[in-house]
Amino acid sequence: MRFPVFAASVAISTSLWVAAWFAIEARFGRASGRFLAAHRWTYFIVAGVVLLAIVTVVVREVRGQARSRRRRG
């Protein structure tokens, strides 16, 4: 894929995601703000889920590289 096509695709995709998140924020912004202010512990849960996702991706990548090295070697 040529870079200009890739860049245009990323720009279009990003603009659609931004529009979606702005719409969600406009609809639920105040309610979510009140909820997070009242339940600060949810920040830790969200951070834990994000950390778990990152660790999962890294572990799968490392295992995949190890498997491909064994197949080649």
C-alpha positions in Angstrom: 0.0 0.0 0.0 1.4 3.4 -0.9 1.9 5.9 1.9 -0.6 8.5 0.6 -3.4 5.9 0.6 -2.4 4.7 4.0 -2.3 8.3 5.4 -5.7 9.1 4.0 -7.1 5.8 5.4 -5.7 6.7 8.9 -7.1 10.2 8.7 -10.6 9.0 7.7 -10.6 6.3 10.4 -9.4 8.7 13.1 -12.0 11.3 12.2 -14.8 8.8 12.5 -13.5 7.6 15.9 -13.2 11.2 17.1 -16.8 11.9 16.0 -18.1 8.8 17.8 -16.3 9.7 21.0 -17.5 13.3 20.9 -21.1 12.0 20.5 -20.7 9.7 23.4 -19.1 12.4 25.5 -22.0 14.8 24.6 -24.5 12.3 25.7 -23.0 10.8 28.8 -20.3 13.3 29.8 -21.9 14.7 32.9 -23.2 11.4 34.1 -19.9 9.7 33.7 -18.1 12.6 35.4 -20.4 12.3 38.4 -19.9 8.6 38.5 -16.1 8.8 38.4 -16.1 11.5 41.1 -18.2 9.4 43.4 -16.4 6.1 42.6 -12.7 6.9 42.3 -11.8 3.2 42.7 -13.0 2.7 39.1 -9.8 4.3 37.9 -7.8 1.4 39.3 -10.1 -1.1 37.6 -9.7 0.6 34.3 -6.0 0.9 34.7 -5.8 -2.8 35.7 -7.8 -3.8 32.6 -5.5 -1.7 30.3 -2.4 -3.2 32.0 -3.8 -6.7 31.6 -4.4 -6.1 27.9 -0.9 -4.8 27.4 0.7 -7.7 29.2 -1.4 -10.1 27.2 -0.2 -8.6 23.9 3.4 -8.6 25.0 3.3 -12.3 26.2 1.6 -13.4 22.9 4.2 -11.6 20.9 7.1 -13.1 22.8 5.6 -16.6 22.5 5.0 -16.1 18.8 8.6 -15.1 18.2 9.8 -18.0 20.2 7.7 -20.4 18.1 8.9 -18.9 14.8 12.5 -19.2 15.9 12.0 -22.9 16.8 10.4 -23.6 13.4 13.3 -21.9 11.5 16.1 -23.3 13.6 
